[in-house]
């Protein structure tokens, strides 16, 4: 029922991948390329290819472990969604997602859109990165709001039809139960919207960073990037997996979400390898496209982390009733954000 409130995620992600994969070969038609990237030093195509193959396998495995781990916690009583430990772990993962937006994706967009390879007008005369990130956050809010309001109207119409068909005594007897049921449905939809929108933002960044790694011939850069991305995907996957668990999807939808999260970075690497002869990361079009995508992803991730994950939990009754649990959750957020921020040194 909730699926009617917003487009199917697999359709959006598939379209996104098709657009990206079809757009980048066109970059080969550009006559003017920025030659600022050094061709000397640590550049070895054969060695880089070996590291890329290792990266595809290791990132795929760690991504699957990260996103699937919360889905199997129902068998562990201490890690049930209503337990304190689950809330603490989710806070840690939310801190990772928050730092991903601020410390990884947003700086990458600044580097792209303010690159010396781009002309001063207009790219250095206006802060496009923060402007696009701001618009992305507002659009995410709009999607969040419209999805919720549409579903509430849909449920109200269904409830109205049932009420009209029942007798007054039956209506009085079930009023409280229906109200509680509506609240549960609203909360469930909230979790589902969060899971799908968060997945979309992660997928955008994953494809971009995967293509950047796949197009690189620098093994000295790729080697530390593998470890950083494995750490990144593991804990970001835990955050997404916690949202998927709370959304209570069926097996098919869970499988789709797990597949897209796990496969997009390796797919980006494979695309980067295949397009390495025609795709130049320093061309003007590549810098603009990647910079805009990163800024959009940063705005979405920052909004989701702060509003739908952290604020939703910290302002909820469970944490508001326990100052001790709040303190542990804040510590977990700082640890997650701090660890991900340290990873910005290498990735």
N, C-alpha and C positions, 0 to 999 in steps of 0.2 A: 504493500500500500504506500509506504514511504517512497518507493522508487519512482512513483508518479510525480513527485514534487520537484524533481530536478533531473537533468540529463544523465544518462548512464555514463559512469566513469570510464568504462572501457572504450566507449565511442570517442570521448574527448581525448583520451590519451593516444589512441590509435591515429586520430586526425593530427594530433600534435607531432607524433613521430614521422608521419608521412610528409607534413609540411617542412619539418627540419631537414629530413633526409633529401627532399627534392630541392630545397632552397640552396644548400651549400655547394652542389656541383656548379651552379651558376656563377659562383665566385671565380671560377677559372677563366671566365670571359673578361674579367677586369684587366685593363691594360696597365693601370698604375698600382703597383704593389709597394708596400712599405718595407724597406730593406733594413729596418733598425735591428731586427733580431740577428744576433751573431751566428755565423755559420761555423765558427771555429770552436775550439774547446772540446767539451764532452758531447760530441755528436757521433753516434754510431747506429746506423739503421738496423743492422742485424742484432746487436745487443739490445737495442730498444724494443725490437719485435719480441724477443724472448721475455722481457719484463712485461710487455703488454699481455702476452698469453698467460703469464703467471697472474697478472692483475685480473684478467677476466675470470679465471677460476676462483681465485681467493676472494674477490669481491662478491661474486655470485654466492659462494658458500656462506660468508659472514653475513651477507644481506638476508639470506634465508633463515639463518640461525637467529638473527636479531628480531626479525618481524614475526617469526613463528614462536619464539620463546614465550611471549605473553599468551599466545593462543592455547598453549598446553598447560597453563598454570591452573586451570580449573581442577586439575587432579591434585593440586597442592593446596591444602586448606589455608595456609598462611598467605598465599598469593591470590586469593579470591578478590574480585573487584571491590568488595565492601570491607576489606581488611586494611589495617594501617600500613602494612609493608607494601602492598600494591600501590597505595597512594604515594608513598615515599619514592618507590622506584619510578612511578610515572612522573613525579616532580623532577627527578634526575634526568629522565629522558626529555622532558619539556625544556629543561635548561639547555640540553644539547641542541634541540631544535631552535631555540632562541638564539644561541650563539652561532648556529649555522647561518641564520639570516643576517645577523649583524657583523660577524667576524669573518665570514667566508664569502657569502654571495654578494653582499653589498659592496665590499672593497673590490671584488672582481669587476663589478659593474663600473665603479669609479675608474679603475685601471683601463677598462675598454673604451669608455665614452670620453675620457680625457687623455687618451693616448696621443703621443706626438705624431702618430701616423694619420690622425684626423686633422682637418683644417681648424684653425682657431675659431672661425665663424661657421656655425653657431656653437660648436661643441664646448668651447672653453668660455663662452660668454653667458651660459645659462646652466644651472645645476640639473641636468636632465635626469641623472640617476635618482636623486632624492624626489624629484617631481614624479617620475614614473612609479617609484616605490610607494609614494603617497597615493597616487591614483589606484594602484593595485590593491592597497589596503582598503580603500573606499569601495572598490568593485567587489572585493571579498566580503565586506560588510553587506553590500547590496544582495549578493547571492545568498548569504547567510539569512538575511532578513526576509527576502522574497520567498525563499524555500520554506521557511517556518510559517509565514503568513498564509501561503498557498495551501500548505498541508492542514493548517488549523481550519481554514474555510472548508476544505474537503471533508475533514472529520465532522465539522459542524453540520454539513449537509447530510452526511450519512446518519448522524445521530438524530437529526430532525426527522428524517424519514422513518426511523425506528420508533421515535416518540409518537409520531402521528398514527402509526399502525397499532400502538399499544393502548390499553385502557388507562384511565386516570389512576386507578389503584396500582397498576403495574408500574406506571411512570413514577409515582411517589416512592414505591418500594425500591426502585433501581436508580434513583437520582444520585445518591451518594456513590454507589459503585461505578456509575458511568463517569462521574467527575474524577474519581481516582484513576479510572482506566484512561481517561483523556490525558491526565497529567503524566502517566507512565508513557503513553504514546508520544507525547510532546518531547519528553526527555530522551526517548529512544531515537526519535527523528533527529534531535539535536546531536546526539552522538554519531549518527550516520552522516549527517551533513559535514561535521567536523572531520570524520575519517576520510571522506571522499575529497573534500577541498584540500585537506592537508596532503593527501597522496598526490594530487595534481601539482601542487607547488613543489613537492620533493622531486617528482618525475622531471619537471622542467629543468631544474638544476642538475639532476643526475645525468640527463642526456648531454647537456652542455659540457659538464666537466669530463664526461666520458669521451666525447669527441675531441676535446682539447688534449687529453692524454693519448688517444689513438693517433692523432696527427703529429705528435711530438716525436723527434728522433734523438732526444737527449736522455740517455739512461741515468745520468746523474740526477735528473729531476724526477724521473719516473720511479726510481727505486724507493726514496722516502715517501713518495706520494701514495704508493701501494699500501704501506702500513697506515698512513693517515686516513686514507679512504676506507680501509677495513674498519678502523675504529669508528669513523664517522657513520658508516652504514650500519654497524652493529647496534650502536646506541640510538641512532635515529630510527632504526627499524623497531627497536623496543618501544619507543614512543608511539610510532604508528600502530604497532601491534596492540598496544594497550587501548588505543582508540577503536581499532577494529573489534577487539574483544567486547568493549562496552556497547558497540553498535549491534551486537548479537545478530550478525549476518548468518545466512545459510552457508553450507560448504562451498557451493559454487561461487558465490560472491567473495567469500574469504580467499578462495583459490585465485580468483582474478586479481584481487588487491595484492596478495602476496607475490604473484607472478610479476606484475608490472613493477612493483617496488624492487624486487630482486634482480630483474632482467634489464632494467633501463640503463644503469651505468655500464654493465658489460656490453649491452647493445650499442651504447654510445661509443665505447672503445672500438668495437668492430667497425662501426660506421666511420670513425676517424681513421682507422687503418685503411679501409677501402677507398676513402676519399683523400688520402694523404697526398696523392699526386696532383689533385686539382683544388684542394682546400688549403688556403693559406690563412692561419690564425691572425696574421698581421694585415690582411687586406682591409680596406675601409668597410666594405659591406659586412665582412665577418665580425669586425669589431662592433659595428653598430647593432647588428642582429643579436649577437651574444650579449652585448651590454644591455640592450633592452630586455631580453629574456631574463638575465640575471637580476635586473632591477625589479621586474615584475614578480619574480620568484621571491626576492627578498621582502618586498612589501607583504606578500601573501603569508610567508612563513612568520614574519614578525607579528602580524595581526593574529594569526592562528595561535602562536605560542603564548602571547600575552593575554588575549581575550578569551579564546575558546578553550585553552588548556590551563594556564596558570590562574587567571582571574576566576574562571569557572570553579576551579577546585578550592582556591583559597577563600573565596567569598561564599562557598557552600557551607551547609550546616555542619558537615563532618569536621572540617578544620576550624570553623568558627567556635565550636564547642570545646576544642582542646588546644590550649596554647602550647603544650609540649609537642603535640603532633605538628603544629604549625612550624615550630622551631626546627624540627627534624626535616620537614619538607623544604624550608628555606635553605637549610644546609645542603640538601640534596640538589636543589636548583643551582646553588653557587658552585657545587662540585661539578655538576654536568656542564654548566656554562664555562667554568674555568678550564676544565679539561679540553673542551672543544676549542676554546680560545688559544690554548697552548698549541693545538694542532695547526692553527693558522700559520705557525712558523714554517711548516713544511707544505701545507696545502692551502 
